[in-house]
Amino acid sequence: MIRTEKLCCGYGSRMVLQNVSLSMEAGELWCVLGANGVGKSTLFKTLLGLLKPMGGTVLVDGRPVEQWSRAEFARRVSYVPQGHTPPFPFKVWEVAAMGRNPYQRGIGRLSREDRRVVAEALEILGIERLAGEIYTRISGGERQLTLLARAIAQQTPVMFLDEPVSNLDFGNHARVLRHVRDLAAMGKTVVMTTHCPDHAFFPESRVVLLDRGGVICTGRGADVVTEELIRRMYGVDNRIVVLNRGDGEAERVCVADC
């Protein structure tokens, strides 16, 4: 569904990433892993058509990203930013309902189906109690959940999530990751940036490891994420520990040696 061929991206004359070739299919969960400043957000902006490629191509369902109208594209791809503060104090329900904009005509009045979809998105994330709250007055973690609800309400087959759990407490962190994995299991293509190597160890995860200048490697996280690569990327000694969950399955976690 998302394919890049020798993609080069950056700002002005400054190239940040080069020769990035990826193929992301339906039902796949991709983790883009890398230190601050290596180009994760730049890659996202280019895949979303917000930055023009400096070279190579980005294809969505076989069509170059620049050939999609914004309305068409918004029905195919949704995006959850790291943080967002709107200029107007919308209610949580109203922010989530913005996910229905690509399907509106005329004055954009919500249909009964639109309202059902928005209510369902809030319920999925367990934030229906916040529906009448002012978005700018809730916590950062609650705002992040609201933005995820907006993306769910948009009902796109592809979802881009920029560090979706960065502001969440332990419970919401686990809850959001469970829903992200469920969305991929439902057949959506989910691509998220993360700083946590553990996210790459989900059995279904595929990973893009970024360092300055480009991609180190891609593949299943359990196969390609190593202590040596984590040390190279983040400059910290670490250990990848294999835990027995008691159900016959093994689980990997990355522990920094501090």
C-alpha positions in Angstrom: 0.0 0.0 0.0 2.9 2.3 0.7 6.1 1.9 -1.3 9.2 4.1 -1.7 11.8 3.7 -4.3 15.3 5.2 -3.7 13.6 8.0 -1.8 15.7 11.0 -0.8 14.2 13.7 1.5 15.2 16.8 3.4 14.7 20.5 3.5 15.8 23.0 0.8 19.3 21.8 -0.3 19.9 19.8 2.9 19.4 16.1 2.4 18.4 14.2 5.6 17.7 10.7 4.2 18.7 9.1 1.0 18.0 6.0 -1.0 15.1 4.8 1.2 13.3 1.8 -0.4 10.4 0.4 1.6 7.3 -1.7 1.0 4.5 -1.5 3.6 1.5 -3.8 3.0 -2.0 -4.1 4.5 -2.1 -5.5 8.0 1.5 -4.7 8.8 2.7 -2.8 11.9 5.9 -0.8 11.1 8.1 0.8 13.8 10.5 3.6 12.6 13.2 3.5 15.3 16.0 6.1 15.6 17.6 8.7 17.8 16.5 12.4 17.8 17.4 14.2 14.7 18.0 11.3 12.3 15.0 12.1 10.1 12.0 10.1 11.4 9.7 13.1 11.2 11.2 14.1 7.9 10.4 10.7 6.5 6.9 10.9 7.8 6.3 14.3 6.2 7.6 13.1 2.9 5.4 9.9 2.9 2.4 12.1 3.8 3.1 14.4 0.8 3.9 17.4 3.1 7.5 17.5 1.8 8.4 17.1 -1.8 10.9 14.3 -2.3 14.4 15.4 -3.3 14.7 12.2 -5.3 13.0 8.9 -5.8 9.3 8.3 -5.4 6.5 7.6 -2.9 3.7 5.4 -4.1 0.3 5.0 -2.3 -1.7 2.1 -3.8 0.6 2.3 -6.8 0.0 6.1 -7.5 2.7 8.8 -6.8 1.7 10.6 -3.6 1.6 14.0 -5.5 -1.1 12.7 -7.8 -3.7 12.2 -5.1 -6.0 15.1 -4.3 -5.9 16.0 -0.6 -9.5 14.8 -0.1 -8.8 11.4 -1.7 -5.6 11.1 0.2 -7.4 11.9 3.5 -9.7 8.9 2.9 -6.6 6.7 2.5 -4.2 7.9 5.0 -4.6 9.4 8.5 -2.0 11.0 10.7 -1.5 11.4 14.5 1.1 14.1 15.3 3.2 14.1 18.5 1.5 17.1 19.9 -1.2 19.5 18.9 -2.8 22.6 20.4 -5.7 24.0 18.3 -6.2 27.8 18.1 -9.8 27.4 19.3 -11.0 25.6 22.4 -12.9 22.7 20.7 -14.5 20.0 22.7 -13.0 16.5 22.6 -16.0 15.3 20.6 -15.5 18.0 18.0 -11.8 17.2 17.6 -12.6 13.5 17.1 -15.4 14.4 14.7 -12.8 16.2 12.5 -11.8 12.8 11.3 -15.1 12.7 9.3 -14.2 15.8 7.3 -12.9 13.8 4.2 -16.4 12.3 3.9 -18.4 15.6 4.2 -20.2 17.5 1.5 -21.6 21.0 1.4 -21.9 22.5 4.9 -20.4 19.3 6.4 -23.1 18.4 8.9 -22.5 15.1 10.6 -24.8 12.3 9.6 -26.1 9.6 12.0 -23.4 7.3 10.7 -20.7 9.9 11.3 -21.8 10.3 14.9 -21.9 6.6 15.5 -18.3 6.3 14.1 -17.0 9.1 16.3 -18.7 7.7 19.4 -17.3 4.2 18.7 -13.8 5.7 18.3 -14.0 7.4 21.7 -15.3 4.2 23.3 -12.6 2.1 21.8 -10.0 4.2 23.6 -12.0 4.5 26.8 -12.3 8.3 26.6 -16.1 8.7 26.0 -16.3 10.4 29.4 -14.2 13.3 27.9 -16.5 13.9 25.0 -17.8 17.2 26.4 -14.4 18.4 27.9 -12.5 21.3 26.3 -9.5 19.8 24.4 -7.1 22.5 25.5 -7.8 21.9 29.2 -7.2 18.2 29.4 -3.9 16.5 30.0 -1.3 15.9 27.3 -1.9 12.2 27.4 -5.7 12.7 27.0 -5.1 15.0 24.0 -3.0 12.3 22.4 -5.8 9.8 22.9 -8.2 12.3 21.4 -6.0 12.6 18.3 -5.9 8.8 18.0 -9.7 8.7 18.2 -9.8 11.3 15.4 -7.6 9.0 13.2 -9.8 6.0 14.0 -12.9 7.9 13.1 -11.3 8.8 9.8 -11.5 5.1 8.9 -8.4 5.0 6.6 -6.6 1.8 5.6 -3.3 3.5 6.4 -2.4 5.2 9.7 0.8 7.2 10.5 1.5 7.7 14.2 4.3 10.0 15.3 5.4 8.7 18.7 1.8 7.9 19.8 2.7 7.0 23.4 5.3 9.6 24.2 3.0 11.5 26.7 1.0 8.7 28.1 1.1 7.2 31.6 1.8 3.5 32.1 -1.8 2.4 31.7 -2.6 4.5 28.7 0.7 3.5 27.1 -0.3 -0.2 27.3 -3.8 0.6 26.2 -2.8 2.6 23.1 -0.3 0.0 22.0 -2.9 -2.8 22.3 -5.3 -0.8 20.1 -2.5 0.0 17.6 -1.8 -3.8 17.4 -5.5 -4.5 17.0 -5.7 -2.0 14.2 -3.0 -3.8 12.3 -4.6 -7.2 13.0 -7.8 -5.7 11.4 -5.9 -5.2 8.2 -4.7 -1.6 8.5 -1.2 -0.5 7.6 0.1 1.1 10.7 3.4 3.0 10.7 4.7 4.6 13.9 7.8 6.4 15.0 9.1 5.3 18.4 12.1 5.7 20.7 11.4 2.4 22.5 13.2 -0.7 21.0 10.7 -2.9 22.8 8.0 -1.9 20.4 10.0 -3.5 17.6 9.8 -6.8 19.4 6.1 -7.4 19.0 5.8 -10.6 17.0 4.0 -8.8 14.1 6.3 -5.8 14.1 8.5 -4.8 11.2 11.1 -2.2 11.8 13.0 0.6 10.0 16.2 1.4 11.8 17.4 4.9 11.0 20.8 6.5 11.5 22.1 9.8 10.2 21.9 9.7 6.4 19.6 6.8 5.9 18.3 3.4 6.7 20.6 0.9 8.6 18.3 -2.0 7.9 14.7 -3.2 7.8 13.0 -6.4 8.7 11.2 -8.1 11.6 12.3 -6.5 14.9 13.2 -9.8 16.5 15.5 -10.6 13.6 17.3 -7.3 13.1 17.3 -5.3 16.4 20.6 -6.1 18.2 22.5 -4.7 21.2 25.2 -3.5 18.8 22.8 -1.6 16.6 21.1 0.0 19.7 24.5 1.0 20.9 25.3 2.5 17.5 22.0 4.4 17.3 21.7 5.7 20.8 25.3 5.7 22.1 24.3 3.6 25.2 25.3 0.2 26.4 22.3 -2.1 26.6 21.2 -5.7 27.0 18.4 -7.5 25.1 16.8 -9.9 27.6 14.6 -12.8 26.6 11.8 -13.4 29.1 9.7 -16.5 29.5 6.0 -15.3 29.8 4.9 -18.7 31.2 2.7 -19.5 28.2 5.4 -21.1 26.2 6.2 -17.8 24.4 9.4 -15.7 24.8 9.4 -11.9 25.0 12.3 -9.6 24.3 13.0 -6.4 26.1 15.9 -3.9 25.8 17.5 -2.7 29.0 19.9 0.2 29.1 23.0 -0.3 31.3 23.0 2.9 33.3 
